[in-house]
Amino acid sequence: MNKEIFKLEPTAVWKNFYSLTQIPRPSHHEERIQKFMFDFGKNLGLETIKDEVGNIIIRKPATAGMENRKGIVLQTHLDMVPQKNSDKAHDFAADPIEAYIDGDWVTANGTTLGADNGMGVAASMAVLEATNLVHGPVEALFTCDEETGMTGAFGLKPGLLKGDILLNLDSEDEGELYVGCAGGTNANVTFTYKEEPVKQGVASFKLAITGLKGGHSGLEIILQRGNSNKLMNRFLQHAVVEHDLRLASIEGGSLRNAIPRESFAVVTVPPSKADDLVKCVGDFEKLYRSEFSAVEPDLKFTIAAVSTPATVIDAASLDKVMKAINACPNGVMRMSDDMKGLVETSTNLASVKSVDGKIFVQCLLRSSVDSAQKDLGGMIKDVFELAGANVVLDGTYPGWKPNMNSAILITMQDVYKKLYGRIPEIKAIHAGLECGLLGGVYPNWDMISFGPTIRYPHSPDEKVHIASVDKFWNYLVNTLKDAPLKSGATA
């Protein structure tokens, strides 16, 4: 069904998006997509550069009569978030994405689609290869490793790019222009524990919390969805006291920028407590489904007998871990005073995993206010350090402050009104767009972010609205045609 995508309009964009679905490109495995994009530029006869961190830059000269326009940088990222349903067999480093048309949307079979940021990449490619567009000087900047560390944006050197305007094609609501974004910080937590041998005759089980929606830890944190790590920890604290539960291993969540959808734990209890534990799981499933009925209708909490593990985590260490996770902030911390409905500060308890005597916990903190982000980082650091963990805060990146007098903002408002009869909404986004970092390297840039409508990014429910892609493309093409004049130039 993949090839049906070729028939969608605009074909110039969709054919490129299809090509991207065929090239594995999860974060940290971008060699193939980088080579593909480098060869793409070279085969068009355009100046093409790969910098020292893996960013690809392709330059296209202005069309005749447009040399007096400000240069525009079309900026997207090459990597995608590798998330799949637990029952889906898929190797993101080797397998193509199984994209298909579902009514008014394009989605994928049991995995993330990669519309984030594949649609923006495909549109940039369409501009580069087009022979019938009108535009000033264009540079396409394809950054690497945006989803897990913004490595490409962090590593971009000044002087490589010549443009004056940055169009970031990585937003997810058509008809909206984004003029600011949140910064972020990673909290990396490490506990150590002793492995104790399992007593003979215990009953052993695997607990599984599944069916949560998850999603983007910035854009969708406001939806108050369930966090599988919090829910699993809540049950474990109860069962340790009531059923003499011991924990052998735990694995919940996988990506710092995705709300955790699943959590799995292998546990043991005395044989006399086995039936009670099974009943307790059923009771907690009913409780969780009641509490999250509006946002998590598919939540499941299951228990199944398994082979007895060799060891369990010592009780004293587990107690500290559970108390710290329980106390760790999660979700929306504060709403913006400046923009109605915008989250200012949030944190996502993204992953909890036990490996060889250590439990690793990771959180991603976001805020459009740098001081609030720093304060939240200190709060989380204190919580886990009091419990005896080692905490490292790293990967900090700045936010992007809005400029309401921006020349490209004024141009794009006018263009959208001419095309669609209304002024687009002006917004900031509670997510880590690369604009904040890139603007620090190129402070002269006038920046805007926009894109087609994408829902549930960073989850296997990800989908892109077909009609919005056509509007997004028309908007991009007409923005290039009406780009502001260079300083001192005349029309």
WOCOR-V365319 format. One record per residue. N is the residue number from 1. RES is the residue in one small letter. PHI is phi in radians with two decimals (* if undefined). PSI is psi in radians with two decimals (999 if undefined). Layout:
# WOCOR-V365319
((N:RES:PHI:PSI) (N:RES:PHI:PSI))
This chain:
# WOCOR-V365319
((1:m:*:-0.29) (2:n:-0.84:-0.82) (3:k:-1.23:-0.21) (4:e:-1.06:-0.42) (5:i:-1.06:-0.52) (6:f:-1.02:-0.46) (7:k:-1.44:-0.16) (8:l:-1.32:2.67) (9:e:-1.81:2.47) (10:p:-1.41:2.28) (11:t:-1.08:-0.51) (12:a:-1.04:-0.58) (13:v:-1.51:-0.81) (14:w:-1.17:-0.58) (15:k:-1.16:-0.63) (16:n:-1.22:-0.67) (17:f:-1.11:-0.72) (18:y:-1.01:-0.77) (19:s:-1.02:-0.69) (20:l:-1.15:-0.61) (21:t:-1.15:-0.35) (22:q:-1.55:-0.10) (23:i:-1.99:1.97) (24:p:-1.00:2.33) (25:r:-2.65:0.74) (26:p:-1.16:2.74) (27:s:-0.91:2.44) (28:h:1.31:0.02) (29:h:-2.31:1.04) (30:e:-1.94:0.19) (31:e:-1.05:-0.74) (32:r:-1.20:-0.73) (33:i:-1.25:-0.57) (34:q:-1.14:-0.76) (35:k:-1.12:-0.74) (36:f:-1.01:-0.79) (37:m:-1.27:-0.63) (38:f:-1.09:-0.81) (39:d:-1.14:-0.61) (40:f:-1.01:-0.86) (41:g:-1.14:-0.78) (42:k:-1.09:-0.72) (43:n:-1.17:-0.38) (44:l:-1.47:-0.07) (45:g:1.34:0.37) (46:l:-1.76:2.65) (47:e:-1.08:2.17) (48:t:-2.32:2.31) (49:i:-2.26:2.45) (50:k:-2.01:2.09) (51:d:-1.47:-3.10) (52:e:-1.23:-0.33) (53:v:-1.75:-0.15) (54:g:1.95:0.08) (55:n:-1.24:2.52) (56:i:-1.93:2.29) (57:i:-2.13:2.22) (58:i:-2.18:2.25) (59:r:-1.89:2.40) (60:k:-2.24:2.20) (61:p:-1.15:2.83) (62:a:-1.13:2.60) (63:t:-1.32:2.84) (64:a:-0.96:2.27) (65:g:1.53:-0.08) (66:m:-1.93:0.23) (67:e:-1.16:-0.31) (68:n:-1.52:0.09) (69:r:-1.59:2.66) (70:k:-1.10:2.48) (71:g:-1.22:2.42) (72:i:-2.01:2.32) (73:v:-1.79:2.06) (74:l:-1.57:2.01) (75:q:-2.04:2.24) (76:t:-2.50:3.01) (77:h:-2.10:2.56) (78:l:-1.48:-0.47) (79:d:-1.45:2.86) (80:m:-2.35:2.80) (81:v:-1.40:2.18) (82:p:-1.61:1.54) (83:q:-2.11:2.42) (84:k:-2.50:2.78) (85:n:-1.19:2.60) (86:s:-1.10:-0.41) (87:d:-1.64:0.11) (88:k:-1.70:2.16) (89:a:-1.49:1.90) (90:h:-2.72:2.27) (91:d:-1.85:1.84) (92:f:-1.13:-0.39) (93:a:-1.45:-0.14) (94:a:-2.35:-0.54) (95:d:-1.66:2.51) (96:p:-1.25:2.77) (97:i:-1.37:2.35) (98:e:-1.59:1.35) (99:a:-1.42:2.57) (100:y:-2.69:2.83) (101:i:-1.52:2.24) (102:d:-2.22:1.54) (103:g:1.16:-2.07) (104:d:-1.55:0.10) (105:w:-2.22:2.78) (106:v:-1.95:2.29) (107:t:-2.42:-2.98) (108:a:-2.29:2.78) (109:n:-1.48:1.56) (110:g:1.39:0.11) (111:t:-2.39:2.97) (112:t:-1.06:2.64) (113:l:-1.54:-0.59) (114:g:1.48:0.25) (115:a:-1.10:-0.53) (116:d:-1.55:1.76) (117:n:-2.06:0.51) (118:g:-1.07:-0.57) (119:m:-1.16:-0.70) (120:g:-1.15:-0.73) (121:v:-1.05:-0.79) (122:a:-1.09:-0.67) (123:a:-1.18:-0.71) (124:s:-1.07:-0.74) (125:m:-1.07:-0.71) (126:a:-1.11:-0.66) (127:v:-1.13:-0.77) (128:l:-1.11:-0.63) (129:e:-1.64:-0.13) (130:a:-1.23:2.52) (131:t:-1.96:-0.01) (132:n:-2.09:0.23) (133:l:-1.67:2.74) (134:v:-1.94:2.17) (135:h:-2.84:2.74) (136:g:-1.38:-2.88) (137:p:-1.06:2.31) (138:v:-2.15:2.36) (139:e:-2.18:2.33) (140:a:-1.83:2.12) (141:l:-1.90:1.97) (142:f:-1.86:1.83) (143:t:-1.53:2.83) (144:c:-1.90:2.72) (145:d:0.89:0.78) (146:e:-1.23:-0.68) (147:e:-1.25:-0.48) (148:t:-2.00:-0.10) (149:g:-3.01:-0.02) (150:m:0.90:0.68) (151:t:-1.01:-0.74) (152:g:-1.11:-0.76) (153:a:-1.19:-0.72) (154:f:-1.08:-0.64) (155:g:-1.60:-0.06) (156:l:-1.14:2.31) (157:k:-1.66:2.55) (158:p:-1.15:2.64) (159:g:1.60:-0.23) (160:l:-1.29:-0.60) (161:l:-1.88:2.56) (162:k:-1.91:-0.20) (163:g:-1.24:2.96) (164:d:-1.94:-0.32) (165:i:-2.19:2.34) (166:l:-1.90:2.11) (167:l:-1.82:1.81) (168:n:-1.47:2.10) (169:l:-1.76:0.82) (170:d:-2.23:0.41) (171:s:-1.69:2.96) (172:e:-2.32:0.43) (173:d:-2.45:1.88) (174:e:-1.07:2.46) (175:g:1.55:0.12) (176:e:-2.18:2.44) (177:l:-1.94:2.24) (178:y:-1.79:2.27) (179:v:-2.14:0.16) (180:g:-2.92:2.74) (181:c:-2.61:2.94) (182:a:-1.48:2.66) (183:g:-1.59:3.12) (184:g:-2.66:2.85) (185:t:-2.56:2.46) (186:n:-1.63:2.39) (187:a:-1.91:2.01) (188:n:-1.91:2.04) (189:v:-2.04:2.36) (190:t:-2.29:2.09) (191:f:-1.79:2.59) (192:t:-1.96:2.59) (193:y:-2.53:2.86) (194:k:-1.65:2.46) (195:e:-1.64:2.11) (196:e:-1.89:2.46) (197:p:-1.12:2.54) (198:v:-1.36:2.41) (199:k:-1.21:2.58) (200:q:-1.16:2.52) (201:g:1.45:0.07) (202:v:-1.27:2.77) (203:a:-1.62:2.34) (204:s:-2.10:2.44) (205:f:-2.48:2.71) (206:k:-1.91:2.15) (207:l:-1.67:2.48) (208:a:-2.47:2.10) (209:i:-1.78:2.05) (210:t:-2.40:3.05) (211:g:1.48:0.00) (212:l:-1.26:2.71) (213:k:-1.36:-0.52) (214:g:1.08:-2.34) (215:g:1.94:-3.03) (216:h:-1.22:2.22) (217:s:-1.29:-0.14) (218:g:-1.80:-1.03) (219:l:-1.10:-0.61) (220:e:-1.94:0.17) (221:i:-1.14:-0.48) (222:i:-1.20:-0.30) (223:l:-1.38:-0.09) (224:q:1.03:0.69) (225:r:-1.26:2.86) (226:g:-1.19:2.54) (227:n:-1.90:1.99) (228:s:-1.06:-0.56) (229:n:-1.20:-0.72) (230:k:-1.13:-0.75) (231:l:-1.17:-0.74) (232:m:-1.13:-0.75) (233:n:-1.09:-0.67) (234:r:-1.06:-0.76) (235:f:-1.18:-0.77) (236:l:-1.05:-0.72) (237:q:-1.05:-0.71) (238:h:-1.17:-0.81) (239:a:-1.27:-0.48) (240:v:-1.08:-0.74) (241:v:-1.34:-0.80) (242:e:-1.50:-0.45) (243:h:-2.28:0.26) (244:d:0.94:0.66) (245:l:-1.21:2.49) (246:r:-2.13:2.48) (247:l:-1.77:2.20) (248:a:-1.63:-0.72) (249:s:-2.78:2.76) (250:i:-2.58:2.51) (251:e:-2.62:1.95) (252:g:-2.38:2.30) (253:g:1.23:2.88) (254:s:-2.52:-0.41) (255:l:-2.21:2.40) (256:r:-1.15:-0.45) (257:n:-1.81:0.30) (258:a:-2.15:2.31) (259:i:-1.09:2.19) (260:p:-1.14:2.27) (261:r:-1.74:-0.42) (262:e:-2.43:2.63) (263:s:-2.56:2.42) (264:f:-2.27:2.43) (265:a:-2.47:2.42) (266:v:-1.80:2.20) (267:v:-2.34:2.84) (268:t:-2.26:2.66) (269:v:-2.49:2.76) (270:p:-1.02:2.57) (271:p:-0.92:-0.61) (272:s:-1.20:-0.27) (273:k:-1.77:-0.05) (274:a:-1.07:-0.86) (275:d:-1.11:-0.67) (276:d:-1.12:-0.67) (277:l:-1.14:-0.74) (278:v:-1.05:-0.79) (279:k:-1.12:-0.66) (280:c:-1.13:-0.67) (281:v:-1.06:-0.76) (282:g:-1.08:-0.69) (283:d:-1.14:-0.73) (284:f:-1.20:-0.59) (285:e:-1.07:-0.78) (286:k:-1.08:-0.72) (287:l:-1.11:-0.84) (288:y:-1.12:-0.73) (289:r:-1.13:-0.58) (290:s:-1.21:-0.80) (291:e:-1.16:-0.59) (292:f:-1.97:0.48) (293:s:-1.02:-0.60) (294:a:-1.38:-0.46) (295:v:-2.05:-0.28) (296:e:-2.33:1.14) (297:p:-1.18:-0.30) (298:d:-1.83:0.22) (299:l:-1.03:2.36) (300:k:-2.32:2.45) (301:f:-2.27:1.97) (302:t:-2.17:2.84) (303:i:-2.44:2.40) (304:a:-2.51:2.45) (305:a:-1.15:2.47) (306:v:-2.41:3.00) (307:s:-1.12:2.60) (308:t:-1.19:2.23) (309:p:-1.25:2.84) (310:a:-1.33:-0.63) (311:t:-2.43:2.88) (312:v:-2.28:2.85) (313:i:-1.32:2.39) (314:d:-1.07:2.53) (315:a:-1.08:-0.67) (316:a:-1.14:-0.75) (317:s:-1.16:-0.74) (318:l:-1.07:-0.69) (319:d:-1.03:-0.75) (320:k:-1.16:-0.74) (321:v:-1.08:-0.83) (322:m:-1.12:-0.72) (323:k:-1.15:-0.69) (324:a:-1.17:-0.75) (325:i:-1.12:-0.70) (326:n:-1.07:-0.69) (327:a:-1.45:-0.29) (328:c:-1.14:2.23) (329:p:-1.03:2.60) (330:n:-2.69:2.36) (331:g:1.78:-2.77) (332:v:-1.27:2.23) (333:m:-1.75:-0.61) (334:r:-2.79:2.47) (335:m:-1.60:2.71) (336:s:-1.21:2.45) (337:d:-1.46:-0.31) (338:d:-1.67:-0.55) (339:m:-2.22:2.08) (340:k:-1.08:2.30) (341:g:1.44:0.03) (342:l:-1.70:2.28) (343:v:-1.25:2.29) (344:e:-1.54:-0.88) (345:t:-2.38:2.37) (346:s:-2.66:2.94) (347:t:-2.54:2.56) (348:n:-2.13:2.03) (349:l:-1.34:1.56) (350:a:-1.43:-0.71) (351:s:-2.61:2.56) (352:v:-2.41:2.13) (353:k:-2.58:2.32) (354:s:-1.73:2.33) (355:v:-2.61:2.02) (356:d:0.86:0.99) (357:g:1.44:0.16) (358:k:-2.35:2.57) (359:i:-2.05:2.15) (360:f:-1.83:2.27) (361:v:-2.14:2.38) (362:q:-2.31:2.36) (363:c:-2.17:2.62) (364:l:-2.05:2.11) (365:l:-1.76:2.44) (366:r:-2.33:2.51) (367:s:-2.85:2.57) (368:s:-1.53:-0.06) (369:v:-2.02:1.97) (370:d:-1.03:-0.69) (371:s:-1.16:-0.62) (372:a:-1.20:-0.66) (373:q:-1.11:-0.74) (374:k:-1.13:-0.71) (375:d:-1.13:-0.74) (376:l:-1.12:-0.69) (377:g:-1.05:-0.72) (378:g:-1.13:-0.66) (379:m:-1.08:-0.85) (380:i:-1.16:-0.68) (381:k:-1.04:-0.78) (382:d:-1.09:-0.77) (383:v:-1.00:-0.85) (384:f:-1.37:-0.57) (385:e:-1.19:-0.61) (386:l:-1.08:-0.47) (387:a:-1.56:0.07) (388:g:1.62:0.19) (389:a:-1.55:2.79) (390:n:-1.62:2.30) (391:v:-2.21:2.26) (392:v:-2.15:2.18) (393:l:-1.73:2.14) (394:d:-2.61:-3.12) (395:g:1.16:0.38) (396:t:-1.14:2.33) (397:y:-2.37:2.61) (398:p:-1.40:2.85) (399:g:-1.45:-3.07) (400:w:-2.19:2.02) (401:k:-1.43:2.28) (402:p:-1.10:2.53) (403:n:-2.14:1.73) (404:m:-1.34:-0.12) (405:n:-1.77:0.28) (406:s:-1.08:2.34) (407:a:-1.14:-0.72) (408:i:-1.24:-0.52) (409:l:-1.10:-0.81) (410:i:-1.09:-0.77) (411:t:-1.04:-0.81) (412:m:-1.25:-0.50) (413:q:-1.12:-0.77) (414:d:-1.14:-0.75) (415:v:-1.10:-0.78) (416:y:-1.13:-0.69) (417:k:-1.12:-0.69) (418:k:-1.12:-0.68) (419:l:-1.33:-0.75) (420:y:-2.21:0.08) (421:g:1.37:0.23) (422:r:-2.67:2.83) (423:i:-1.45:2.30) (424:p:-1.17:2.70) (425:e:-1.25:2.46) (426:i:-1.82:2.17) (427:k:-2.46:2.84) (428:a:-1.94:2.84) (429:i:-2.21:2.43) (430:h:-1.55:1.17) (431:a:-2.75:2.87) (432:g:-1.63:1.17) (433:l:-1.05:2.62) (434:e:-1.25:-0.13) (435:c:-1.00:-0.66) (436:g:-1.04:-0.83) (437:l:-1.19:-0.79) (438:l:-1.13:-0.65) (439:g:-1.16:-0.45) (440:g:-1.24:-0.57) (441:v:-1.39:-0.65) (442:y:-2.15:1.34) (443:p:-1.13:-0.23) (444:n:-1.38:-0.22) (445:w:-1.21:2.40) (446:d:-1.69:2.16) (447:m:-2.19:2.50) (448:i:-2.48:2.55) (449:s:-2.14:2.36) (450:f:-2.72:2.98) (451:g:-3.14:-3.10) (452:p:-1.38:3.08) (453:t:-1.47:2.07) (454:i:-2.15:2.35) (455:r:-2.05:2.55) (456:y:0.98:0.78) (457:p:-1.08:2.71) (458:h:1.25:0.23) (459:s:-2.40:2.83) (460:p:-1.17:-0.12) (461:d:-1.57:0.04) (462:e:-0.93:2.39) (463:k:-2.68:2.71) (464:v:-2.14:2.38) (465:h:-1.38:2.14) (466:i:-1.09:-0.86) (467:a:-1.10:-0.55) (468:s:-1.20:-0.47) (469:v:-1.16:-0.70) (470:d:-1.12:-0.77) (471:k:-1.13:-0.75) (472:f:-1.03:-0.77) (473:w:-1.13:-0.81) (474:n:-1.05:-0.68) (475:y:-1.12:-0.78) (476:l:-1.08:-0.82) (477:v:-1.05:-0.78) (478:n:-1.29:-0.51) (479:t:-1.14:-0.75) (480:l:-1.06:-0.71) (481:k:-1.14:-0.61) (482:d:-1.80:0.37) (483:a:-0.96:2.52) (484:p:-1.01:2.63) (485:l:-1.26:2.65) (486:k:-1.11:2.69) (487:s:-0.99:2.20) (488:g:1.51:-0.17) (489:a:-1.42:2.74) (490:t:-2.09:2.66) (491:a:-1.26:999))
